Amino acid sequence: MPRSTLARALGIAALIIVVDRATKLWVVEGLDLRNRLHIAVADPWLNFRMAWNTGINFGLFDAGGAGRWALIALALAITAGLIFWVRRAQGWGAAIGAGAIIGGALGNVWDRVQYGAVADFLNVTCCGIDNPFAFNIADAAIFGGVAVLLLFVRDGASAPKGRGNL
């Protein structure tokens, strides 16, 4: 019996959570980035730069204090909605996209519960432009998951047959 799209999505979500947690434990805690604040990795292209994000992407809509619980509730509601949707979906595109978003959302929820903010630390710079922003594996998974859903999933719940079906 083939695995359901939901089972695939949940497997992908679990993988994202494990990788996100492992990188945060290694960099933020193990390398003590929380106190060091900056570690050159492949300067200037890749650096670890500590940023505590109390808002949403790029620190927009700062929700420190009690607002963090509103962002946790929102992330859990989006996760529940995606789980409900992906139960009816078909194809690897739906599984990959939904799973990546669910895993990323839950990885960042974990941070908000543990630290009170999302631990961002990956800083990528290119072409002589100094990028002041940092992100994490969960953020990248959310971005990538949304891109997969937009590019490869059609008809609201199923991936198209043939071209573009992951």
N, C-alpha and C positions, 0 to 999 in steps of 0.2 A: 504494500500500500504506500503510495507516495506521500511525502510529508506535506502538510498543509502550508499555505503561505504564512499563516499566523505562526506556526512552529518555526519556520525559517526566520521570520522577522524577530521573534523572541530570542532565537539563537544568535542572530546578528547583534541584537541589543545587548545581550549578555557579554558578548565579545568586546563590544565598545566600552561597556562599563568596566570590565577587567583591565583593558588597556589604559583607559582614562585614569582609573584609580592607581594602577601601577606606576604610570608616569608621574602622577602628582605625589605619590609617596616617595618615589625616587628623587625627583627634582626639588619639590617644595620642602620635604622633610629630610630626606637622606643627604642631599647636597646643601641643605639649610638655606635655600634660596629665600625663604621667608625673612631671614636676617641679613643675608648677603646682598639681596636685592638685584644683583646683576652678575651673570657668569657668561663670559665670552665663550662661544662654542665654535663657530666658524665665522668669526667676525670679518666683515660687517653683515654677512648674509643671514646668519642664524645666531641668536643669542637667547639666553634665558633672562627674562626681565620680569620681576615679580610685580603683579598687579592684582589687587583685590577688587573684584567687580561686584558692587552691591546693586547694580541696575541690570539692564539687558545689554545687548551687544554694544561694545565700545563704551560701556558705562553710562549709556543713555538712560534717562528716567531713574535716577538714583533712588533706590527703594530701601535704604538702610533702616535698621530698627524693625518695627512691626511690618513694614513693607516687604521684607524678605519673605514673610509667611504668605503674603499675597502672591508673590512670584513663585513660591513653592506650589501653592494651590493651582495657579495657572498652568505650571509645567505638568502637574499631575493630571489636570483636566485634559490637556492636550494629549498626554500619553494615553489616557483612557479612551479618548476619541479615536486616536490612531489604532489602538487595539481593536476597538469595535469595527472600524472601517476595514482593517486588514483581514479580519475574519472572513469577509466576503470577497476580498481581492484575489486576483490570480496573477501568477508570474513572479519571476525573480525581481523585476523592477520594483514592484510593490513591496516585496519582502525586504529588499536592500534599503530602499528609501525609508519605509516606515521603521524598520529595525534600527537604522542609523539615527533617526530623529529620536526614537524612544530611548535608545542607549545614551545618546548625548544629553537629552533632557534629564534623565535619571542620574547621570554622572554629575551634572551641575546641581541638581537637587541635593545630592549627597554632600556636596561642598557647602551649600547654604545651611544645611543642618549642622555639619561638623564645624565649619569655620565661621559661619555667619555671612559669608560672601563666596563668590566663585573664585577659585585660584586660577588665574591666567598667568602663563609664563613663557609661551613661545612667541618670540619676536623675530619676524622675518623682514628683512630690508633688501631692497634691490635698486639697482640703477642709480645710485647716488642720492636716493630719497630716504631720509631718516624717518622710519615708521615709528610713531610713539606708542602704538597699540600692541597689546599682547592677547593671545588666545590660548586655548587648550585643546586637547584631543576631542573632548565632548563638543566644543564649539565647531570644530572642523567636521565632525560627524553630522551635526545638525545641518550645517550649510550643505554638505555633500548629499545628505538625505533629501533635502528639499530639492536640490538640483536634479537628482535621479527621478523623484516623483514628477517634477515638471517636464522633464525631457522624455521619460520613457513610459509613463503610466497615462493611459487614456480611458475614456468612457467612465470616469469616476471611480471605478473599482477594479478594472482589469487592464492588464497590459495588452497591447495589440499583438496579433499573430504576425510572425515574420520579423521584418525590419524593426529594430528598436526594442525588441523584447529581450530583456536581460534574463 
